[in-house]
Every structure is written in C-alpha cells, then in structure tokens.
Amino acid sequence: MDSTLGLHAFPRTPVALAGAILLAGLATCSGGSAPSVDAPSVDVPTWPSELTVSTCDGYTSVTVGSYVVQSNYWNRSNCPGTQCMEINNATAAFAVTQGPNACGDTVASYPNVLYGCSFGNCSPASMLPMPVSALSTVTSSWDFTVGASAHDDYDVAYDIWFCPDNHCGANGFPGGLEVMIWLDYNIAHGWKTHLGSVTVSGYNWDVWEAPLGGANHSWTYLIYLIRPPMVTSVTNLDLNAFFQDAAARGYVQDSWYLYAIQAGDELRTGGVPFINNSFSVSINGVTPVTATTPHDGSSGDGGLPDGPDL
C-alpha cells in the first residue's frame, strides 16, 4: 500500500447511504444529485490545462515538489460512489469537485496533501522521518475553502503520524500515535474518551483519545477539535505545541519519530466543494517548496485493519 493517509475510519460504522453528492456544473464526472439548496456558492478555481491533473480515480497521487496530493478514497467499499478532483501540479493546490455518495457519519475518503512518509508513500526530499528530540520548531500555514450546507458531515484536519522507532511508514504505525487537528467541521464529533479542553497555539481545543486498529496493528488516536469559532486559514500554526502537549500527556516520547504531516478533508456526507488553496510546513526553519514536477501513481487506502464501530 503505497500512498496515503486518512487512514482511519472515524467513525467506523459501515453505513453506505444511497445518493451521490454532486456539484451541478462543477463536477467533471457524471452521476449523483444536486447539493442541498442551502449550500453556499463556492467558486472552484480554474487553472491552465497544462498545470491541471483532473481525476475521478480513488487512488491517484500527484507529486509537486516536496509534497504529494492524494485522492485517497480509501473507504470506497463501505461508501461507494465517485470522487473527482482538480489538482494544480505546480502549486499543490487542489479542489474536490465531487464527493463520494452520502455515507452518514462514516468517513468515506480523505483527499489531502502529504509531507513526509505515510503508508508507503514518501514526498521527495522530505526531512521526515525525524526524531522528536530533534524538532525545535514545526509550523504550518494552510488556507482552504469548504462549500458545505448545514446538513453536511465532514472535518477539515491535519493528520500527523508518529512512530516509536524508525521502521514505520510502509506498513502503518504499529504502537505509534496519530494526531489529528480539526480546524473546521460540521456534525462530526470527537470519540472515544474526552480528555477535557486545552489552549494550544492560541486556540481552544477539545481533546479526545481512542485506541485504533487490531491486535496485530494498533495505534493511539489523539484528536484536537477546535472550539468555535472555526477557522479556514492559519499562518505559522505551531504544530510542535501540539506535540509537546501530547508528550506531556504521555502519548509520544522524545525517542520517537515524526513521520508525516497531512492536511485534507475527511468526507462523510457532503463537504464539497473542498478547495485546498495553499499549504506548507516548516521544520526547524526549513520550508519545502513546490515545483512543477507532476507524477501520477496509485495511492494506497492506508491498509487499516478493521477497527471497532464508533
């Protein structure tokens, strides 16, 4: 299994409802029905054809400089349908123009941009994996737009992976830690154990923890849900402050490795169009750049073992 991330089903209850969510006039693939009338109007960007990768494939990855954009429709078996994307192969901006069929409160896909190594996919010239003890600063800037109705169920979030040693990535993160940071969400909720609230990097968060995976491949899921108001843009968000909070709670150690930082939209029901306008990370003062180096390849579904119904 080679590229990607959004590997967890959150929640995991296998529910597949009929009826695709399709943006009239915006989707590049046919099928589905029109979005709810109360969905806000969002302009999907148009890029020159020579800079645009159009795909309705569930497992496409496009390498742009030191980042990889992934369609990552990993839960298609439980949430069937079609997901379509437009990807700018010069900037790593992308737009999800059609989402999977409505799937209740079950995560269907996680279209995202990746920096680092996750489930067999590594972004070129990445500084990751890196020991936690070697991280002096880790920041990220991210700007996105969601054209969703009040009835849509989604979360826009970072998905960050830690490994207890330097042998993770291709086969997952056994014994490791997954940190998600939700910046914008609707209907979706935290699970399983509520650890209270905390102020990190200038925002207030509800913190939840859950065990995920099976007997032979388990890891800890730690989630920070921003408390209203939500945000759709952050500049130099201090990700290391979250890592330090996780360490203080005993979930990660200095000897562990930071493997991957991903940013995208966990789609359940609706949540499109989703537009990733810009994204970057900076580690120890070094900010990777994008370049016009497109590459198409299949991406994995994360290879997650079956987990408990949430």
Secondary structure as GFF3:
##gff-version 3
##sequence-region A 1 310
A	DSSP	beta_strand	20	22	.	.	.	ID=ss1
A	DSSP	three_ten_helix	49	51	.	.	.	ID=ss2
A	DSSP	beta_strand	52	55	.	.	.	ID=ss3
A	DSSP	beta_strand	60	64	.	.	.	ID=ss4
A	DSSP	beta_strand	67	70	.	.	.	ID=ss5
A	DSSP	beta_strand	84	88	.	.	.	ID=ss6
A	DSSP	beta_strand	94	101	.	.	.	ID=ss7
A	DSSP	beta_strand	112	118	.	.	.	ID=ss8
A	DSSP	beta_strand	121	122	.	.	.	ID=ss9
A	DSSP	beta_strand	130	131	.	.	.	ID=ss10
A	DSSP	three_ten_helix	132	134	.	.	.	ID=ss11
A	DSSP	beta_strand	138	146	.	.	.	ID=ss12
A	DSSP	beta_strand	153	163	.	.	.	ID=ss13
A	DSSP	beta_strand	177	186	.	.	.	ID=ss14
A	DSSP	beta_strand	193	200	.	.	.	ID=ss15
A	DSSP	beta_strand	203	214	.	.	.	ID=ss16
A	DSSP	beta_strand	217	226	.	.	.	ID=ss17
A	DSSP	beta_strand	233	238	.	.	.	ID=ss18
A	DSSP	alpha_helix	239	248	.	.	.	ID=ss19
A	DSSP	beta_strand	257	269	.	.	.	ID=ss20
A	DSSP	beta_strand	274	283	.	.	.	ID=ss21
A	DSSP	beta_strand	296	298	.	.	.	ID=ss22
###
